[in-house]
C-alpha cells in the first residue's frame, strides 16, 4: 500500500486504493541482506470492468530504527520482586521508524530470584513492527536486609526513658548476614509518650533502617507504658546508747521488701540512693521515726517509714567486799557478784578488767577495781575491799587472850589466868591450879596474890585428913561456831544478790560478857575466903581432938 498513491474505476472515478483490486506480482526482498538496494516490484490492478493492467514501483529497504533503553541498576526488596515488571526497568523504547513507543506491551524481561542475594542481570526485549527485536540488560539486586522488632512495656514517670534498642530483636545486611542491632543505622521516626497520662495505652513507634546499600526501610513496634512498682520498706531497729553506738541508714532498710521501678530487688547502688528526713541521735535514748525516700529510674518518688529505738544500756557490774585470813587463796572472781552486757545477758569475767593485787601473806585492806566496757562503749567501774586478817592467838599460851574468831570474846578456860573453868563443876576453884584456892593448912591466913587473878594463902605444917570427894560437877561448855565467808561467783542477770553482811558469825549466848566477868570474879573471891575460914575452923577442931 505504501507504493500506491491512488486509483480510479472504469469511469475514471477515484476510488480508495484500499478497495482497489491490486495484486503484487513481484514483491521486494526485505531481508537485511538487500538493505539499501532498490528493487522493482510489479503490481496488477483489475478494474470494475474486469480489465487488468500492470505497473512497476521501486522499493528500497532500510535498517530498523527500533531501540530499547533500561533504567540504572536497581535494588529491590524481596517482597517487591513478584510485582516487578519490564516497565519498572525500561527507560524508553523507539520503534522501527524511530518513533517513541509508549505502549510497552511488546517489551519483555527475564526473571528475578527474590531469595538470591547479590546482583542479578535482567534482559529487556522489544520487537518492532517489522519484527526486529532489540534488547538491553539491567542489573537488579535483591536487598535481603531486615530489621525485626518486638512490643515492649516501659515504666511511666517524670524522667522515664525508652531505649529503642529494647524494641529491636535483630538486623541483617543486604546479603542477609546477621549484624548487631547496635551497629545498624536505625533512626526513630516516631517515639512514645512516657508520661503517666497514657499509662496502659499501647503506642506505635516507627524505625527507619538504612542498610549497607543505602536502602531504607521502615518498621514499627508497640510501646505500652505502665505504673511504677517501686517500693521502699523500712525496718525497725534498736540501738543501745553509748559512746561507741553506731547506726547507718542501711540498718533501717529492708532490702528484701524494697523494689525498683520494674519490680526487681533494689541493687546496692539503689539502696545507697535512699534518703531520710532525720538522723537519730544514738547518744540519746528515745524513739526516732524516719521517713525514707527513694526516686526510681523513671523519676517517681516513693516513701516508707522506720523506727530507730535508742535505749539505755542494761549493762551492770556488782562487786562485794570480803575478808580472808592470811595464807588463804584469793581470786578476782571471789569479789565479783554479777556482770551483764548491754542487752542484759550474762558476761564473763574475761570481759572485766581487774586492777589491784591482794597480798594474802600480809594482813591489810586491799582495794581491787573492776572495770567493764559494754559494746556501746559505756564504762562501769566498781571497787571491792579485800581485808586480809591474821590468825588469832593460840588459846593455850597462858595469856588469857580472847579469840577474835570464836564468836565474841568467850573466856578460854585452863589458861592459868584465874578464870573459872567451865568444865570443872560449875565454878569450883581448882585446888591445884594456882587459881586462888585457899590452902587448908595455912591457918586461915590472908590470901596472897600470885600470878594475876590467883589468890594463894600460907599453908600450915599440918596436912588435913582426907575428906569426901569434892570433884566439881561438870557443866556443858558452850559451842563457839566459826563461819567462813565464801565469795559469790559471777551470777546471771536474774540471780538474786547475796550481801557479804549476810554471812555473820553466830554469837554464843552462854559466854560471859565483860561486866559479867568482873561480877563473877568478885563472887569467886568471896567464896574462896569463906572456904578458907571453913577449912581453918575444921583444922582447929581436929587438933583439939588429937590433943
HUQUI-V541955 format. One record per backbone hydrogen bond with DSSP energy under -0.5 kcal/mol. CO is the residue of the C=O (numbers start at 1). NH is the residue of the N-H. E is the energy in kcal/mol with one decimal. If there is no record, write none. Layout:
BEGIN
CO|NH|E + CO|NH|E
END
This chain:
BEGIN
1|4|-1.2 + 7|15|-3.6 + 9|12|-1.7 + 13|9|-2.6 + 15|7|-0.7 + 16|19|-2.3 + 16|20|-0.9 + 20|22|-1.5 + 21|46|-2.3 + 23|25|-0.7 + 23|44|-2.8 + 26|42|-1.0 + 28|30|-0.8 + 31|34|-1.3 + 32|35|-1.0 + 34|37|-2.4 + 34|61|-0.5 + 36|38|-0.6 + 37|61|-0.7 + 39|59|-3.9 + 41|57|-2.2 + 42|25|-3.6 + 42|26|-1.7 + 43|55|-2.3 + 44|23|-2.9 + 45|47|-0.5 + 45|53|-1.9 + 46|21|-0.6 + 47|50|-1.2 + 51|47|-2.9 + 53|45|-3.7 + 55|43|-3.1 + 57|41|-3.8 + 59|39|-2.3 + 61|36|-3.1 + 67|94|-3.0 + 69|91|-3.6 + 69|92|-1.5 + 74|141|-3.0 + 76|143|-3.2 + 77|80|-1.9 + 77|81|-0.8 + 78|81|-0.8 + 80|83|-0.9 + 81|84|-1.8 + 85|88|-1.0 + 86|89|-1.7 + 86|90|-2.0 + 89|71|-3.6 + 92|69|-3.0 + 93|101|-3.9 + 94|67|-2.5 + 95|98|-1.6 + 96|65|-2.7 + 99|95|-3.8 + 100|102|-0.6 + 101|93|-0.5 + 102|104|-0.9 + 103|106|-0.6 + 104|107|-1.8 + 106|127|-0.8 + 108|125|-2.4 + 112|114|-0.7 + 113|116|-1.2 + 115|117|-0.6 + 118|142|-1.2 + 120|122|-0.5 + 120|140|-3.8 + 122|138|-2.4 + 123|110|-1.3 + 124|136|-2.3 + 125|108|-2.4 + 126|128|-0.5 + 126|134|-4.0 + 128|131|-1.8 + 132|128|-3.6 + 132|134|-0.5 + 134|126|-3.9 + 136|124|-4.0 + 138|122|-3.5 + 138|140|-0.6 + 139|74|-2.3 + 140|120|-2.5 + 140|142|-0.5 + 141|76|-3.0 + 141|143|-0.7 + 142|118|-0.7 + 142|144|-0.7 + 143|78|-0.8 + 146|172|-2.1 + 148|169|-2.3 + 148|170|-1.2 + 152|224|-2.4 + 154|226|-2.3 + 157|160|-1.4 + 161|163|-0.5 + 162|164|-0.8 + 163|166|-2.0 + 164|167|-1.5 + 165|168|-1.1 + 167|150|-2.2 + 170|148|-2.5 + 171|179|-2.6 + 172|146|-0.8 + 173|176|-1.9 + 174|144|-2.7 + 177|173|-2.5 + 179|171|-0.7 + 180|183|-1.8 + 180|184|-0.7 + 181|184|-0.5 + 184|186|-1.6 + 185|210|-2.5 + 187|189|-0.7 + 187|208|-2.7 + 190|206|-1.0 + 192|194|-0.7 + 194|157|-1.8 + 195|198|-1.2 + 196|199|-1.1 + 198|201|-2.1 + 200|202|-0.6 + 201|225|-0.6 + 203|223|-3.0 + 205|221|-2.0 + 206|189|-3.0 + 206|190|-1.5 + 207|219|-2.1 + 208|187|-2.4 + 208|210|-0.5 + 209|211|-0.6 + 209|217|-2.0 + 210|185|-0.6 + 211|214|-1.7 + 215|211|-2.8 + 217|209|-3.4 + 219|207|-3.3 + 221|205|-3.1 + 222|152|-2.3 + 223|203|-2.0 + 224|154|-2.1 + 225|200|-3.3 + 226|156|-2.9 + 231|259|-2.0 + 233|254|-2.6 + 237|309|-3.0 + 239|241|-0.5 + 239|311|-2.6 + 242|245|-1.6 + 248|251|-1.3 + 248|252|-0.6 + 249|252|-1.2 + 250|253|-1.6 + 252|235|-2.2 + 253|255|-1.0 + 254|257|-1.3 + 254|258|-0.7 + 258|266|-1.6 + 259|231|-1.9 + 260|263|-1.8 + 261|229|-2.4 + 264|260|-3.4 + 267|271|-2.6 + 268|272|-1.8 + 269|273|-0.7 + 270|273|-1.1 + 271|274|-1.4 + 275|293|-2.6 + 280|282|-1.0 + 281|284|-1.7 + 282|242|-0.9 + 283|285|-0.5 + 286|288|-0.5 + 286|310|-3.1 + 287|289|-0.6 + 288|290|-0.6 + 288|308|-2.6 + 290|292|-0.6 + 290|306|-1.5 + 291|277|-1.1 + 292|304|-2.0 + 293|275|-2.4 + 294|296|-0.6 + 294|302|-3.0 + 296|299|-2.1 + 298|159|-2.5 + 298|160|-0.6 + 300|296|-2.7 + 302|294|-2.6 + 304|292|-3.5 + 305|234|-0.5 + 306|290|-3.5 + 307|237|-2.2 + 307|309|-0.6 + 308|288|-2.6 + 308|310|-0.8 + 309|239|-2.8 + 309|311|-0.7 + 310|286|-2.3 + 311|241|-3.3 + 316|340|-2.1 + 318|337|-2.0 + 318|338|-1.8 + 322|387|-2.9 + 324|389|-2.6 + 325|328|-2.2 + 331|334|-1.8 + 332|335|-1.2 + 333|336|-0.9 + 335|320|-2.1 + 335|337|-0.7 + 337|491|-2.5 + 338|318|-2.8 + 339|347|-2.6 + 340|316|-1.4 + 341|344|-1.9 + 342|314|-2.3 + 345|341|-3.2 + 348|351|-1.7 + 349|352|-1.9 + 351|373|-0.5 + 352|354|-0.6 + 353|371|-2.4 + 355|369|-3.1 + 357|359|-0.5 + 358|360|-1.0 + 359|362|-1.5 + 360|327|-3.8 + 364|366|-0.5 + 364|388|-3.4 + 365|367|-0.6 + 366|386|-2.7 + 368|384|-2.8 + 369|355|-3.0 + 370|382|-2.6 + 371|353|-3.3 + 372|374|-0.5 + 372|380|-3.2 + 374|377|-2.0 + 376|244|-3.4 + 376|245|-0.7 + 378|374|-2.4 + 380|372|-3.0 + 382|370|-3.8 + 384|368|-3.0 + 384|386|-0.5 + 385|322|-2.3 + 385|387|-0.6 + 386|366|-2.8 + 386|388|-0.6 + 387|324|-2.9 + 387|389|-0.6 + 388|364|-2.1 + 389|326|-2.3 + 394|397|-1.2 + 402|404|-0.5 + 403|406|-1.6 + 403|409|-0.7 + 407|508|-0.7 + 410|403|-0.5 + 411|413|-0.6 + 420|422|-0.6 + 421|424|-1.6 + 421|427|-0.8 + 422|475|-0.7 + 425|473|-0.9 + 429|431|-0.5 + 430|433|-1.3 + 430|435|-0.7 + 437|457|-0.6 + 439|442|-1.5 + 442|445|-0.5 + 448|456|-4.0 + 451|453|-0.6 + 454|450|-2.0 + 454|456|-0.5 + 456|448|-6.3 + 459|442|-0.5 + 479|481|-0.6 + 483|485|-0.5 + 491|339|-0.7 + 492|495|-1.7 + 497|499|-0.5 + 499|502|-1.3 + 500|503|-1.8 + 502|504|-1.3 + 507|509|-0.5 + 508|511|-1.0 + 513|517|-2.1 + 514|518|-1.5 + 515|519|-2.0 + 516|520|-2.4 + 517|521|-2.2 + 518|522|-2.1 + 519|523|-2.0 + 520|524|-2.5 + 521|525|-2.4 + 522|526|-2.1 + 523|527|-2.3 + 524|528|-2.3 + 525|529|-2.4 + 526|530|-2.1 + 527|531|-2.4 + 528|532|-2.5 + 529|533|-2.1 + 530|534|-2.0 + 531|535|-3.1 + 532|536|-2.1 + 533|537|-2.3 + 534|538|-2.2 + 535|539|-1.8 + 536|540|-2.0 + 537|541|-2.0 + 538|542|-1.6 + 539|543|-2.0 + 540|544|-2.1 + 541|545|-2.0 + 542|546|-2.0 + 543|547|-2.3
END
